[in-house]
Amino acid sequence: MTDTYRTDTLKRVVGILIVALAIAGCSHGFFEMLQGYKPTGGFGIDSVGPELGLWGEDPALTILHNFLLTGLISFSLGLVAIYWGLFRIDSRHGALILLAIFVGQTAFGGGVGYIPFYLILCAWAFRIGKPLSGLARLPAGLRRMLAPLALPWALFSALLWLLALFESIAGLSAPALGDQNTLYLVWSALLVVLITMNIALLGAAARDIDNR
């Protein structure tokens, strides 16, 4: 598909963030597969089994009551999301298919914490190849300020997301901070990601508008 409007920066930023979110789903799937071919005991599950002795439990939902199969589907959908975000997000119905992939991953053990993140990201993905006319009304000075932030802040958001994901499982700070404070630390990091990813997306749109 040839874009009517060039949104190359927005496409790159969305792709970077898709990869980060999809890795979270893959992580859930990996730990679910480690629990083996056994029933989940319900729709709500802990992705990380207690036998691993890790700090986090990473809660998730699944409509398939088997850990191994749930994990396999979640992991596979994560790989599909990465491919789609990097190579097919600008195809026809690309954003809608991406949303379906993430919803499917959520339904098969991909976790719940990333739902608001992928909803926001998919909303931006729907603007790829579109005129971005609403954002064009932003003051030119504000667009010039935001444009250089697009890629650096996207990379920062992706890195902080992955660090928060790792900490939510490993809990390396828990011995020093305590369980509750470690949980606060993880959620604070995710709140920062929510802010910085939107700044990166705004910057990408601003850059694409000014490059026309």
RODO-2510 file (C-alpha; in nm, 4 decimals, decimal comma):
residues 212
     n   res          X          Y          Z
     1     m     0,0000     0,0000     0,0000
     2     t     0,1317     0,3459    -0,0903
     3     d     0,0481     0,6064     0,1718
     4     t    -0,1498     0,9067     0,0543
     5     y     0,0340     1,1026     0,3226
     6     r     0,3874     1,0299     0,4351
     7     t     0,3997     0,9436     0,8036
     8     d     0,7373     0,7709     0,8128
     9     t     0,8370     0,8928     1,1587
    10     l     0,5035     0,7971     1,3107
    11     k     0,5335     0,4529     1,1562
    12     r     0,8820     0,4050     1,3018
    13     v     0,7814     0,5224     1,6488
    14     v     0,4704     0,3033     1,6510
    15     g     0,6849     0,0092     1,5381
    16     i     0,9357     0,0589     1,8215
    17     l     0,6592     0,0690     2,0820
    18     i     0,4783    -0,2314     1,9329
    19     v     0,7936    -0,4394     1,9719
    20     a     0,8233    -0,3423     2,3387
    21     l     0,4587    -0,4230     2,4168
    22     a     0,4687    -0,7494     2,2237
    23     i     0,7741    -0,8635     2,4199
    24     a     0,5646    -0,8317     2,7357
    25     g     0,3093    -1,0718     2,5886
    26     c     0,5874    -1,3071     2,4828
    27     s     0,7252    -1,2958     2,8367
    28     h     0,3902    -1,4011     2,9800
    29     g     0,3661    -1,6788     2,7253
    30     f     0,7167    -1,8037     2,7997
    31     f     0,6540    -1,8387     3,1720
    32     e     0,3133    -1,9963     3,1117
    33     m     0,4724    -2,2592     2,8891
    34     l     0,7210    -2,3370     3,1660
    35     q     0,4293    -2,4415     3,3873
    36     g     0,3622    -2,7292     3,1503
    37     y     0,0596    -2,9122     3,0188
    38     k    -0,1704    -2,8657     3,3155
    39     p    -0,5035    -2,6927     3,3781
    40     t    -0,5064    -2,3278     3,4775
    41     g    -0,7924    -2,3685     3,7219
    42     g    -0,9872    -2,0749     3,5848
    43     f    -0,9823    -1,7668     3,3654
    44     g    -0,7481    -1,5682     3,5908
    45     i    -0,3941    -1,7050     3,6096
    46     d    -0,0461    -1,6197     3,7321
    47     s     0,1895    -1,6340     3,4362
    48     v     0,4914    -1,6974     3,6585
    49     g     0,4559    -2,0197     3,8529
    50     p     0,5583    -2,0345     4,2219
    51     e     0,7991    -2,3199     4,1498
    52     l     1,0349    -2,0738     3,9766
    53     g     1,0868    -1,8827     4,2996
    54     l     1,0635    -1,5413     4,1309
    55     w     0,9225    -1,2294     4,2932
    56     g     0,6446    -1,1466     4,0501
    57     e     0,3396    -1,3471     3,9494
    58     d     0,2375    -1,1453     3,6392
    59     p    -0,1399    -1,2003     3,6416
    60     a    -0,3179    -1,2667     3,3120
    61     l    -0,6432    -1,3942     3,1674
    62     t    -0,7009    -1,6916     2,9421
    63     i    -1,0001    -1,8495     2,7729
    64     l    -0,7999    -2,1694     2,7175
    65     h    -0,7585    -2,3516     3,0455
    66     n    -0,4184    -2,5039     2,9840
    67     f    -0,0895    -2,3349     3,0723
    68     l     0,1211    -2,4820     2,7934
    69     l    -0,1258    -2,4103     2,5132
    70     t    -0,2087    -2,0653     2,6525
    71     g     0,1585    -1,9761     2,6695
    72     l     0,2287    -2,1081     2,3229
    73     i    -0,0482    -1,8972     2,1706
    74     s     0,0508    -1,5857     2,3654
    75     f     0,4165    -1,6212     2,2688
    76     s     0,3290    -1,6831     1,9041
    77     l     0,0936    -1,3854     1,8862
    78     g     0,3692    -1,1704     2,0350
    79     l     0,6008    -1,2700     1,7505
    80     v     0,3246    -1,1962     1,5002
    81     a     0,2723    -0,8521     1,6582
    82     i     0,6444    -0,7762     1,6291
    83     y     0,6465    -0,8749     1,2618
    84     w     0,3289    -0,6790     1,1949
    85     g     0,4545    -0,3689     1,3731
    86     l     0,7836    -0,3661     1,1871
    87     f     0,6725    -0,4629     0,8379
    88     r     0,2952    -0,4469     0,7909
    89     i     0,1542    -0,1746     1,0131
    90     d     0,1028     0,0570     0,7142
    91     s    -0,0826    -0,2052     0,5103
    92     r    -0,4550    -0,1893     0,4503
    93     h    -0,6360    -0,2479     0,7801
    94     g    -0,2911    -0,2752     0,9412
    95     a    -0,3932    -0,0973     1,2623
    96     l    -0,7159    -0,2972     1,2934
    97     i    -0,5279    -0,6254     1,2524
    98     l    -0,2725    -0,5110     1,5102
    99     l    -0,5545    -0,4411     1,7562
   100     a    -0,6980    -0,7883     1,6910
   101     i    -0,3562    -0,9446     1,7563
   102     f    -0,3184    -0,7658     2,0889
   103     v    -0,6752    -0,8476     2,1962
   104     g    -0,6109    -1,2110     2,1051
   105     q    -0,2897    -1,2082     2,3038
   106     t    -0,4757    -1,0678     2,6040
   107     a    -0,7387    -1,3427     2,5757
   108     f    -0,4667    -1,6090     2,5728
   109     g    -0,2486    -1,5169     2,8681
   110     g    -0,0666    -1,2116     2,7338
   111     g    -0,1281    -1,0091     3,0483
   112     v    -0,3589    -0,7232     3,1386
   113     g    -0,1278    -0,4391     3,2397
   114     y    -0,0482    -0,3449     2,8838
   115     i    -0,4105    -0,3033     2,7684
   116     p    -0,4269     0,0794     2,7978
   117     f    -0,0879     0,1033     2,6294
   118     y    -0,1819    -0,0952     2,3220
   119     l    -0,5202     0,0779     2,2938
   120     i    -0,3432     0,4142     2,2773
   121     l    -0,0824     0,2771     2,0390
   122     c    -0,3425     0,1290     1,8054
   123     a    -0,5315     0,4591     1,8046
   124     w    -0,2141     0,6251     1,6768
   125     a    -0,1541     0,3421     1,4305
   126     f    -0,4883     0,4253     1,2678
   127     r    -0,3375     0,7657     1,1791
   128     i    -0,0498     0,6173     0,9788
   129     g    -0,0882     0,7287     0,6183
   130     k    -0,3544     0,9810     0,7155
   131     p    -0,3359     1,3625     0,6884
   132     l    -0,2955     1,4308     1,0645
   133     s    -0,4978     1,7454     1,0045
   134     g    -0,6010     1,7832     1,3672
   135     l    -0,2415     1,7862     1,4890
   136     a    -0,1483     2,0275     1,2114
   137     r    -0,3387     2,2907     1,4105
   138     l    -0,0742     2,2794     1,6835
   139     p     0,1378     2,5961     1,6944
   140     a     0,4430     2,5695     1,4696
   141     g     0,6721     2,6438     1,7642
   142     l     0,5280     2,3563     1,9661
   143     r     0,5667     2,1204     1,6696
   144     r     0,9324     2,2229     1,6311
   145     m     0,9860     2,1521     2,0012
   146     l     0,8195     1,8101     1,9873
   147     a     0,9627     1,6833     1,6583
   148     p     1,3202     1,6090     1,7817
   149     l     1,1802     1,4097     2,0755
   150     a     1,0083     1,1452     1,8638
   151     l     1,2701     0,8724     1,8220
   152     p     1,4753     0,9324     2,1415
   153     w     1,1665     0,9294     2,3611
   154     a     1,0249     0,6264     2,1805
   155     l     1,3465     0,4359     2,2513
   156     f     1,3473     0,5591     2,6120
   157     s     0,9836     0,4506     2,6557
   158     a     1,0547     0,1065     2,5113
   159     l     1,3608     0,0590     2,7327
   160     l     1,1828     0,1750     3,0490
   161     w     0,8883    -0,0515     2,9644
   162     l     1,1196    -0,3524     2,9361
   163     l     1,3003    -0,2628     3,2587
   164     a     0,9650    -0,2354     3,4393
   165     l     0,8644    -0,5715     3,2932
   166     f     1,1867    -0,7308     3,4154
   167     e     1,1499    -0,5767     3,7614
   168     s     0,7873    -0,6906     3,7873
   169     i     0,9093    -1,0489     3,7491
   170     a     1,2510    -1,0507     3,9147
   171     g     1,1839    -0,7967     4,1903
   172     l     1,5530    -0,7141     4,2303
   173     s     1,4747    -0,4078     4,4419
   174     a     1,2343    -0,5952     4,6723
   175     p     1,4963    -0,6972     4,9350
   176     a     1,5956    -0,3321     4,9785
   177     l     1,2631    -0,1556     4,9238
   178     g     1,0099    -0,4172     5,0299
   179     d     0,7377    -0,5750     4,8193
   180     q     0,4911    -0,2859     4,8336
   181     n     0,7474    -0,0203     4,7416
   182     t     0,8780    -0,2362     4,4584
   183     l     0,5243    -0,2591     4,3250
   184     y     0,4948     0,1200     4,3493
   185     l     0,8251     0,1498     4,1617
   186     v     0,7013    -0,0686     3,8773
   187     w     0,3714     0,1162     3,8436
   188     s     0,5474     0,4525     3,8605
   189     a     0,7739     0,3440     3,5764
   190     l     0,4708     0,2394     3,3720
   191     l     0,3070     0,5764     3,4370
   192     v     0,6210     0,7479     3,3068
   193     v     0,6090     0,5250     2,9981
   194     l     0,2467     0,6226     2,9402
   195     i     0,3502     0,9884     2,9361
   196     t     0,6728     0,9589     2,7385
   197     m     0,5279     0,7314     2,4693
   198     n     0,2569     0,9863     2,3986
   199     i     0,5161     1,2635     2,3775
   200     a     0,7113     1,0471     2,1333
   201     l     0,3997     0,9867     1,9248
   202     l     0,3111     1,3559     1,9248
   203     g     0,6670     1,4357     1,8244
   204     a     0,6509     1,1842     1,5403
   205     a     0,3306     1,3374     1,4081
   206     a     0,4773     1,6874     1,4406
   207     r     0,7863     1,5837     1,2470
   208     d     0,5828     1,4241     0,9691
   209     i     0,3638     1,7325     0,9401
   210     d     0,6624     1,9672     0,9194
   211     n     0,8409     1,7435     0,6654
   212     r     0,5615     1,7802     0,4098
***
